[in-house]
Structures are given as structure tokens and as C-alpha cells.
């Protein structure tokens, strides 16, 4: 009996990053990942056919110590 889940791909986000939340921006084929252990926001391009993610940018989320991200929201107008 199958569990219904099939692993199709994996993405390395960087050692110690601790990815917490991911959101897809479908119109731009982007995935945004906020990390909570190390304070970064990562931007990935998304291949809609394979699900492959390719990192395009990584930026510090905040310069305030111990102030990590928890969630990403996209404004309704994109």
C-alpha cells in the first residue's frame, strides 16, 4: 500500500539556516523562504514542470539580534 507521497526533488537551503516558511508567487514562478535559525530570506526560481528550485538571492532579514522571521505574506496585488 502506498502512502500517497512521492519524493520528486530536494533543495539544500544552506547549513544551519533552519527554513521555517515557504510561499509561492505563482505569477513570477518564485518561491520565498524565510529561515529562523539564521536570519535570512531566500528567493528561488521555480521550474513548474519539475518542481526544481534554484536560489537566486539570499538577503539578511533583519539586523536586530534574535529577531527572526516566522511567516511570509504576499500582498494581494502581488
C-alpha positions in Angstrom: 0.0 0.0 0.0 1.4 3.4 -1.0 1.5 6.4 1.4 0.4 8.7 -1.4 3.6 10.7 -1.1 6.4 10.6 -3.7 9.6 12.5 -3.2 10.4 14.2 -6.5 13.1 16.7 -5.6 15.1 18.2 -2.7 16.7 21.6 -2.2 19.6 22.5 0.0 18.9 25.8 1.7 22.3 26.1 3.4 23.8 24.6 6.6 22.2 25.9 9.7 19.6 28.1 8.0 16.5 26.4 9.5 13.9 27.0 6.9 10.6 27.9 8.6 8.1 29.1 6.0 7.8 29.0 2.2 5.3 30.8 0.0 4.9 30.5 -3.8 4.5 33.6 -6.0 2.8 31.8 -9.0 2.7 34.7 -11.4 6.5 35.2 -11.1 7.5 31.5 -10.7 9.2 32.3 -7.4 9.4 30.6 -4.0 10.3 32.7 -1.0 11.7 31.0 2.1 12.2 32.6 5.5 14.8 31.0 7.8 14.6 31.1 11.5 17.9 29.8 12.9 20.0 32.1 10.7 18.1 35.2 9.8 17.8 35.1 6.0 15.2 35.4 3.3 15.9 33.3 0.3 14.4 33.8 -3.2 14.2 30.8 -5.6 13.1 30.4 -9.2 10.6 27.6 -9.6 10.6 25.1 -12.5 6.9 24.3 -12.7 7.5 21.1 -14.7 10.0 19.5 -12.3 9.5 21.4 -9.1 13.2 22.2 -9.0 14.2 25.3 -7.0 17.2 27.4 -7.9 18.4 30.0 -5.5 18.5 33.5 -7.0 19.1 35.6 -3.9 19.7 35.4 -0.2 19.4 38.6 1.9 19.6 39.2 5.7 16.0 39.5 7.0 16.8 41.8 9.9 19.8 43.5 11.5 18.3 43.2 15.0 19.8 40.4 17.1 17.4 37.5 17.9 14.7 38.9 15.6 14.0 36.1 13.2 11.2 35.6 10.6 8.2 33.4 11.2 6.0 33.9 8.1 5.9 35.4 4.6 2.9 37.1 3.2 2.4 38.3 -0.4 0.2 41.4 -0.8 -3.0 40.7 -2.8 -1.7 42.8 -5.8 1.4 40.6 -6.0 
